Amino acid sequence: MHNEMTTNHTYTIGLRFPFSTSENDYPQVFKISYNTACQSDFLRTLIENEDDDVDENDVNPYREIVIPQGLYEGIRHCDIEELFELWKGTRHFIGPTNKYCHEDIARLSQAILISNKLDFVRSLEATFPPKHLIPVINAKIAQEREEHDRMLNQLHNEHNHQQARLLNELQEMRTNMNHMIEHNIQNAVTVNQPLFDDISTINTILPDD
């Protein structure tokens, strides 16, 4: 874009999707500003390559681009309109709804390479990732799952180790207590033996009832 064009009043880009637009659909052409259009790498390349065709004396230049059918095949007019509302910032993405097919909206956004600096683009890609990224995402998920399982196994092993240690301590305590009980019983027999003898003597002295 020439430097002289920075003094122009407006620079409008019109985008047509003829295979998604009927004579009753509105708008027939989706109009956005030059800067908005340049947030799409696909459109920016087209605009910059044909910038010399723009009349520098035109204070309100207008460029119209017909989007190739393959980039929006099977996508409805209303879904295209919703994408442009999100793109222009006149509507905010709050999540998938029943009214629009956000998978198609994400597909079109990815096809024309809208910058993921925009929040709604990141949100759409998080929900409906580009097909070429799905193997990468799946691999990352598998890696995170493996790391999660490893940590669980480590915790399980540590838990088993602690349990084994506690069990050994309990067994040792029980063994010590058994020894103490045996020792006390032996002492009790030794200490009370005279008493038992006295009782036996008394029993032999006392007559039977």
C-alpha positions as CSV (number, residue, x, y, z in Angstrom):
1,M,0.0,0.0,0.0
2,H,1.4,3.4,-1.0
3,N,2.3,5.9,1.7
4,E,0.1,8.5,0.0
5,M,-2.9,6.4,0.7
6,T,-2.6,7.0,4.5
7,T,-4.3,10.4,3.8
8,N,-7.4,8.7,2.2
9,H,-10.7,8.8,4.0
10,T,-11.6,5.1,3.7
11,Y,-10.3,2.0,2.2
12,T,-12.9,-0.7,1.9
13,I,-12.5,-4.4,1.0
14,G,-15.6,-6.2,-0.2
15,L,-15.7,-10.0,-0.1
16,R,-18.0,-12.2,-2.1
17,F,-19.0,-15.8,-1.4
18,P,-21.2,-16.5,-4.4
19,F,-21.9,-20.1,-3.7
20,S,-23.2,-19.3,-0.2
21,T,-25.2,-16.3,-1.3
22,S,-28.7,-16.2,-2.8
23,E,-30.5,-13.3,-4.2
24,N,-32.5,-12.9,-1.0
25,D,-29.4,-13.0,1.3
26,Y,-28.1,-9.9,2.9
27,P,-25.4,-8.8,2.7
28,Q,-24.5,-9.8,-0.8
29,V,-21.0,-8.5,-0.2
30,F,-19.2,-8.5,3.2
31,K,-17.4,-5.2,3.6
32,I,-14.5,-4.7,6.0
33,S,-11.8,-2.1,6.3
34,Y,-8.3,-2.5,4.9
35,N,-6.7,-3.1,8.3
36,T,-9.3,-5.7,9.2
37,A,-8.8,-7.5,5.9
38,C,-5.1,-7.6,6.5
39,Q,-5.6,-9.6,9.7
40,S,-6.1,-12.4,7.2
41,D,-2.8,-13.6,5.7
42,F,-4.7,-14.8,2.7
43,L,-6.4,-11.5,2.0
44,R,-3.3,-9.4,2.8
45,T,-1.3,-11.3,0.2
46,L,-3.9,-10.7,-2.4
47,I,-4.3,-7.0,-1.5
48,E,-0.6,-6.3,-1.5
49,N,0.0,-8.0,-4.8
50,E,-2.7,-6.0,-6.5
51,D,-2.1,-2.7,-4.6
52,D,-0.7,-1.0,-7.7
53,D,-4.1,-1.2,-9.4
54,V,-5.6,1.1,-6.9
55,D,-6.1,4.7,-8.0
56,E,-4.1,6.9,-5.7
57,N,-6.3,9.8,-6.3
58,D,-9.4,7.9,-5.1
59,V,-10.1,9.2,-1.6
60,N,-12.4,6.2,-0.9
61,P,-10.9,3.2,-2.7
62,Y,-12.9,0.0,-2.8
63,R,-11.6,-3.4,-3.6
64,E,-13.7,-6.5,-4.2
65,I,-12.5,-10.0,-3.9
66,V,-14.3,-13.2,-4.8
67,I,-13.3,-15.9,-2.3
68,P,-12.5,-19.3,-4.0
69,Q,-15.2,-21.8,-3.5
70,G,-12.9,-24.4,-2.1
71,L,-12.3,-22.2,1.0
72,Y,-15.9,-22.1,2.0
73,E,-17.5,-25.2,0.5
74,G,-20.6,-26.3,2.4
75,I,-20.6,-23.2,4.6
76,R,-23.9,-21.3,5.0
77,H,-24.4,-17.6,4.5
78,C,-25.4,-17.1,8.1
79,D,-22.2,-18.7,9.4
80,I,-20.1,-16.5,7.1
81,E,-22.0,-13.5,8.4
82,E,-21.4,-14.6,12.0
83,L,-17.6,-14.9,11.3
84,F,-17.5,-11.3,10.0
85,E,-19.4,-10.0,13.0
86,L,-16.8,-11.7,15.3
87,W,-14.0,-10.5,13.1
88,K,-15.1,-6.8,13.1
89,G,-15.7,-7.0,16.9
90,T,-19.4,-6.2,16.7
91,R,-20.2,-9.6,18.3
92,H,-18.4,-11.6,21.0
93,F,-17.7,-15.3,20.9
94,I,-19.2,-16.9,24.1
95,G,-19.1,-20.5,22.9
96,P,-20.9,-22.7,20.4
97,T,-24.7,-22.2,20.1
98,N,-27.5,-24.0,18.2
99,K,-28.0,-21.1,15.8
100,Y,-24.6,-21.3,14.0
101,C,-22.2,-24.0,13.0
102,H,-19.1,-22.9,14.7
103,E,-17.1,-25.8,13.3
104,D,-17.7,-24.3,9.8
105,I,-17.0,-20.8,11.1
106,A,-13.7,-22.1,12.5
107,R,-12.9,-23.9,9.2
108,L,-13.4,-20.7,7.2
109,S,-11.4,-18.6,9.7
110,Q,-8.6,-21.1,9.3
111,A,-8.9,-21.3,5.5
112,I,-8.4,-17.6,5.0
113,L,-5.8,-17.5,7.7
114,I,-7.2,-15.0,10.2
115,S,-4.6,-14.1,12.8
116,N,-4.9,-16.0,16.0
117,K,-4.0,-12.8,17.9
118,L,-7.8,-12.3,17.9
119,D,-9.4,-13.9,20.9
120,F,-12.3,-15.5,19.0
121,V,-9.9,-17.2,16.6
122,R,-8.0,-18.8,19.5
123,S,-11.3,-19.8,21.1
124,L,-12.5,-21.4,17.9
125,E,-9.2,-23.2,17.2
126,A,-9.2,-24.5,20.8
127,T,-12.7,-26.1,20.2
128,F,-12.2,-27.0,16.5
129,P,-8.5,-27.3,15.8
130,P,-7.2,-27.3,12.2
131,K,-7.1,-30.8,10.8
132,H,-3.3,-30.6,10.2
133,L,-2.8,-29.9,13.9
134,I,-5.0,-32.7,15.2
135,P,-2.2,-35.3,15.1
136,V,0.1,-32.9,16.9
137,I,-2.6,-32.2,19.6
138,N,-3.3,-35.9,20.0
139,A,0.4,-36.6,20.4
140,K,0.6,-33.9,23.1
141,I,-2.5,-35.3,24.9
142,A,-0.9,-38.8,24.8
143,Q,2.3,-37.4,26.2
144,E,0.5,-35.5,29.0
145,R,-1.5,-38.7,29.7
146,E,1.7,-40.7,29.9
147,E,3.2,-38.2,32.3
148,H,0.1,-38.2,34.4
149,D,0.2,-42.0,34.6
150,R,3.9,-41.9,35.5
151,M,3.2,-39.5,38.3
152,L,0.3,-41.7,39.6
153,N,2.5,-44.8,39.5
154,Q,5.2,-42.9,41.4
155,L,2.7,-41.8,44.0
156,H,1.4,-45.3,44.2
157,N,4.9,-46.7,44.7
158,E,5.7,-44.1,47.3
159,H,2.4,-44.9,49.0
160,N,3.2,-48.6,49.0
161,H,6.7,-48.0,50.3
162,Q,5.3,-45.9,53.1
163,Q,2.7,-48.6,53.8
164,A,5.4,-51.3,53.9
165,R,7.5,-49.2,56.2
166,L,4.6,-48.5,58.5
167,L,3.7,-52.2,58.4
168,N,7.2,-53.2,59.4
169,E,7.2,-50.7,62.2
170,L,3.8,-52.1,63.4
171,Q,5.1,-55.6,63.2
172,E,8.2,-54.6,65.1
173,M,6.1,-52.8,67.7
174,R,3.8,-55.9,68.1
175,T,6.9,-58.2,68.4
176,N,8.3,-55.9,71.1
177,M,4.9,-55.8,72.9
178,N,4.7,-59.6,72.7
179,H,8.1,-59.8,74.3
180,M,7.1,-57.3,77.0
181,I,3.9,-59.3,77.7
182,E,5.8,-62.6,77.9
183,H,8.3,-60.9,80.2
184,N,5.6,-59.4,82.4
185,I,3.8,-62.8,82.6
186,Q,7.0,-64.5,83.6
187,N,7.6,-61.8,86.2
188,A,4.0,-62.0,87.4
189,V,4.3,-65.8,87.9
190,T,7.6,-65.4,89.7
191,V,6.3,-62.6,91.9
192,N,2.9,-64.2,92.7
193,Q,4.1,-67.8,93.0
194,P,4.3,-67.5,96.9
195,L,0.9,-66.1,96.9
196,F,-0.3,-69.0,94.9
197,D,1.4,-71.4,97.3
198,D,-0.2,-69.6,100.3
199,I,-3.6,-69.9,98.7
200,S,-3.0,-73.6,98.0
201,T,-1.9,-74.0,101.6
202,I,-5.0,-72.2,102.9
203,N,-7.2,-74.3,100.7
204,T,-5.7,-77.5,102.1
205,I,-6.3,-76.2,105.7
206,L,-9.8,-75.0,105.3
207,P,-12.3,-77.7,105.4
208,D,-14.6,-78.4,102.6
209,D,-18.1,-77.1,102.9
